[in-house]
Amino acid sequence: LSSDRIQRLNSIGIIWDLRNQSIGFSLKVKNRFDELCAFKAQNGHCNVTTLDAQNRSLGKWVYHQRKLYKKNALNPDRIQQLNSIGFIWD
C-alpha cells in the first residue's frame, strides 16, 4: 500500500492489528452505530425493522440491542450511546 493510502485508511480509523478481536468487535459496533445514526438522519427515527430489505442487517443489529437490553446484558456505555440518539427500547 502506498503511504497516501495508509494515511487515508488511518484517518477513517482502520485497526491494523486484527489479532485483537475485541477491537475488531468494537469497530463493528461503531460502524453499526454510525449506520443507525445515518438511518435516523434520513428517516427521523431509529426503528429499523428486519423486514426492510435495504437495511436488514442493521435491523437485526437493532433487534439484538433491544434483546440484550431486556436481559440486562447490554453494556451501560452502549445504552447511553443509543439513548443519546433517541433510541426506543420497546
C-alpha beads as a LAMMPS data file, in Angstrom:
LAMMPS data file: protein, C-alpha beads

90 atoms
89 bonds

1 atom types
1 bond types

-500.0 500.0 xlo xhi
-500.0 500.0 ylo yhi
-500.0 500.0 zlo zhi

Masses

1 110.0

Atoms # bond

1 1 1 0.000 0.000 0.000
2 1 1 1.175 3.483 -0.743
3 1 1 1.822 5.829 2.172
4 1 1 -1.027 8.056 0.948
5 1 1 -3.454 5.143 1.031
6 1 1 -2.258 4.102 4.505
7 1 1 -2.794 7.684 5.735
8 1 1 -6.316 7.754 4.288
9 1 1 -7.151 4.405 5.897
10 1 1 -5.730 5.591 9.221
11 1 1 -7.854 8.733 9.006
12 1 1 -11.053 6.658 8.975
13 1 1 -9.984 4.554 11.945
14 1 1 -8.745 1.331 10.368
15 1 1 -7.419 -1.076 13.006
16 1 1 -4.331 -2.793 11.632
17 1 1 -3.859 -5.405 14.379
18 1 1 -6.723 -7.776 13.698
19 1 1 -5.427 -10.286 16.246
20 1 1 -7.230 -8.306 18.954
21 1 1 -10.792 -9.463 18.357
22 1 1 -12.302 -7.100 20.923
23 1 1 -11.006 -4.126 18.923
24 1 1 -12.489 -5.636 15.768
25 1 1 -15.786 -6.137 17.575
26 1 1 -15.750 -2.558 18.843
27 1 1 -15.116 -1.294 15.330
28 1 1 -18.063 -3.340 14.043
29 1 1 -20.330 -1.907 16.754
30 1 1 -19.149 1.626 15.966
31 1 1 -19.918 1.044 12.296
32 1 1 -23.423 -0.208 13.136
33 1 1 -24.000 2.749 15.434
34 1 1 -22.840 5.133 12.702
35 1 1 -25.132 3.328 10.271
36 1 1 -28.014 3.754 12.720
37 1 1 -27.239 7.480 13.046
38 1 1 -27.330 7.797 9.254
39 1 1 -30.628 5.894 9.156
40 1 1 -32.080 8.244 11.765
41 1 1 -30.871 11.316 9.881
42 1 1 -32.607 10.060 6.769
43 1 1 -35.796 8.660 8.362
44 1 1 -36.227 10.662 11.562
45 1 1 -36.294 7.593 13.847
46 1 1 -34.233 4.579 14.957
47 1 1 -36.925 1.934 14.464
48 1 1 -35.171 -0.163 11.833
49 1 1 -37.069 -3.322 11.007
50 1 1 -35.656 -6.629 9.828
51 1 1 -38.369 -6.579 7.161
52 1 1 -36.687 -3.646 5.399
53 1 1 -34.676 -5.410 2.682
54 1 1 -32.370 -2.425 2.265
55 1 1 -31.485 -2.309 5.993
56 1 1 -31.960 -5.927 7.056
57 1 1 -28.579 -6.354 8.770
58 1 1 -28.985 -3.044 10.620
59 1 1 -32.488 -4.121 11.643
60 1 1 -31.073 -7.362 13.054
61 1 1 -28.482 -5.378 14.998
62 1 1 -31.180 -3.050 16.418
63 1 1 -33.315 -6.063 17.361
64 1 1 -30.313 -7.648 19.107
65 1 1 -29.589 -4.439 21.082
66 1 1 -33.173 -4.426 22.363
67 1 1 -32.989 -8.111 23.243
68 1 1 -29.755 -7.621 25.221
69 1 1 -31.243 -4.569 26.967
70 1 1 -34.299 -6.542 28.112
71 1 1 -31.973 -9.215 29.549
72 1 1 -29.896 -6.536 31.331
73 1 1 -26.935 -7.760 29.305
74 1 1 -26.141 -4.597 27.352
75 1 1 -23.076 -2.554 28.227
76 1 1 -24.068 0.682 30.051
77 1 1 -21.907 2.715 27.664
78 1 1 -23.849 1.291 24.710
79 1 1 -27.143 2.096 26.438
80 1 1 -26.011 5.683 26.962
81 1 1 -24.797 5.920 23.377
82 1 1 -28.108 4.657 21.985
83 1 1 -30.114 6.852 24.368
84 1 1 -28.176 9.866 23.112
85 1 1 -29.766 9.487 19.665
86 1 1 -33.286 8.836 20.935
87 1 1 -33.265 5.042 20.635
88 1 1 -36.614 3.477 21.640
89 1 1 -36.145 0.311 23.660
90 1 1 -39.575 -1.296 23.232

Bonds

1 1 1 2
2 1 2 3
3 1 3 4
4 1 4 5
5 1 5 6
6 1 6 7
7 1 7 8
8 1 8 9
9 1 9 10
10 1 10 11
11 1 11 12
12 1 12 13
13 1 13 14
14 1 14 15
15 1 15 16
16 1 16 17
17 1 17 18
18 1 18 19
19 1 19 20
20 1 20 21
21 1 21 22
22 1 22 23
23 1 23 24
24 1 24 25
25 1 25 26
26 1 26 27
27 1 27 28
28 1 28 29
29 1 29 30
30 1 30 31
31 1 31 32
32 1 32 33
33 1 33 34
34 1 34 35
35 1 35 36
36 1 36 37
37 1 37 38
38 1 38 39
39 1 39 40
40 1 40 41
41 1 41 42
42 1 42 43
43 1 43 44
44 1 44 45
45 1 45 46
46 1 46 47
47 1 47 48
48 1 48 49
49 1 49 50
50 1 50 51
51 1 51 52
52 1 52 53
53 1 53 54
54 1 54 55
55 1 55 56
56 1 56 57
57 1 57 58
58 1 58 59
59 1 59 60
60 1 60 61
61 1 61 62
62 1 62 63
63 1 63 64
64 1 64 65
65 1 65 66
66 1 66 67
67 1 67 68
68 1 68 69
69 1 69 70
70 1 70 71
71 1 71 72
72 1 72 73
73 1 73 74
74 1 74 75
75 1 75 76
76 1 76 77
77 1 77 78
78 1 78 79
79 1 79 80
80 1 80 81
81 1 81 82
82 1 82 83
83 1 83 84
84 1 84 85
85 1 85 86
86 1 86 87
87 1 87 88
88 1 88 89
89 1 89 90
